[in-house]
């Protein structure tokens, strides 16, 4: 996502990552990955619980997920990972963003 941040933000979009890790663990990840978009800390898993991805696979951690939420707060597209390494292609995400923007 970082490599495509300019393209994504150019679609009148903002990336917000949500981390259920402790702030110190998440900050290490931010530094090692060179992320420039905002990271929200959800150490109590309130937000990931609201989105239905907390402990989804019974492993005690939130499932990786992507939600495209419009300005009205409605979820327009979602991708919930089947495992920690299952992510959609960034072009798929950009395509979905363009479709939401066009509608």
C-alpha positions in Angstrom: 0.0 0.0 0.0 2.9 2.4 0.8 4.3 2.0 -2.8 0.9 3.1 -4.1 0.0 5.7 -1.5 0.3 8.6 -4.0 -2.1 6.9 -6.4 -4.5 6.0 -3.7 -4.5 9.5 -2.0 -5.0 11.0 -5.5 -8.4 9.3 -5.6 -9.6 11.5 -2.8 -8.9 8.6 -0.4 -7.0 8.2 2.8 -5.4 5.0 4.1 -5.9 4.4 7.8 -4.3 1.3 9.2 -5.6 -0.1 12.5 -3.3 -2.0 14.7 -4.3 -4.1 17.7 -0.7 -4.4 18.7 0.8 -2.3 21.5 1.9 1.1 20.3 5.6 0.2 20.6 5.1 -3.0 18.5 3.1 -1.1 15.9 5.7 1.7 15.8 8.4 -0.8 15.1 6.4 -2.1 12.1 5.8 1.4 10.9 9.5 2.2 11.0 10.6 -1.0 9.4 8.0 -0.7 6.6 8.5 3.0 6.1 4.8 3.7 6.3 3.7 7.3 5.9 0.0 6.9 6.3 -1.8 7.1 9.7 -1.8 4.1 12.0 -4.7 4.0 14.6 -4.0 2.0 17.8 -6.8 -0.3 18.9 -5.2 -2.2 21.7 -8.6 -3.2 23.2 -9.7 -4.5 19.8 -12.9 -2.3 19.9 -12.7 -1.2 16.3 -11.7 -4.6 14.8 -14.5 -6.1 16.9 -17.0 -3.7 15.4 -15.8 -4.7 11.9 -16.1 -8.4 12.8 -12.5 -9.3 12.2 -11.3 -9.8 15.8 -10.1 -13.4 16.4 -12.1 -14.4 13.3 -9.9 -17.4 12.7 -9.6 -18.5 16.3 -5.9 -17.5 16.5 -6.4 -14.7 19.1 -5.5 -11.9 16.6 -7.6 -9.8 14.2 -7.8 -11.1 10.7 -6.1 -8.9 8.1 -8.8 -6.9 6.3 -9.4 -4.0 4.0 -12.5 -1.9 4.1 -13.4 0.9 1.7 -15.7 3.2 3.6 -17.3 6.1 1.8 -17.7 9.6 3.2 -21.1 8.7 4.6 -19.5 5.9 6.7 -20.9 3.1 4.6 -18.7 0.1 3.7 -18.6 0.0 -0.1 -16.2 -2.9 -0.4 -14.4 -5.3 1.9 -11.7 -7.9 1.8 -11.3 -10.1 4.8 -8.2 -12.4 4.6 -8.5 -16.1 5.0 -5.0 -16.2 6.5 -2.3 -13.6 7.5 -0.6 -13.9 4.1 -3.7 -13.6 1.9 -4.0 -10.1 0.6 -5.7 -8.8 -2.6 -3.5 -7.3 -5.3 -3.1 -3.5 -4.8 -4.5 -3.0 -8.3 -7.7 -4.7 -7.2 -8.0 -2.3 -4.3 -7.3 0.7 -6.6 -9.9 -0.6 -9.0 -12.5 -0.8 -6.2 -11.6 2.7 -5.1 -12.2 4.0 -8.7 -15.5 2.2 -8.8 -16.6 3.8 -5.5 -15.4 7.2 -6.7 -17.4 6.9 -9.9 -20.6 6.0 -8.2 
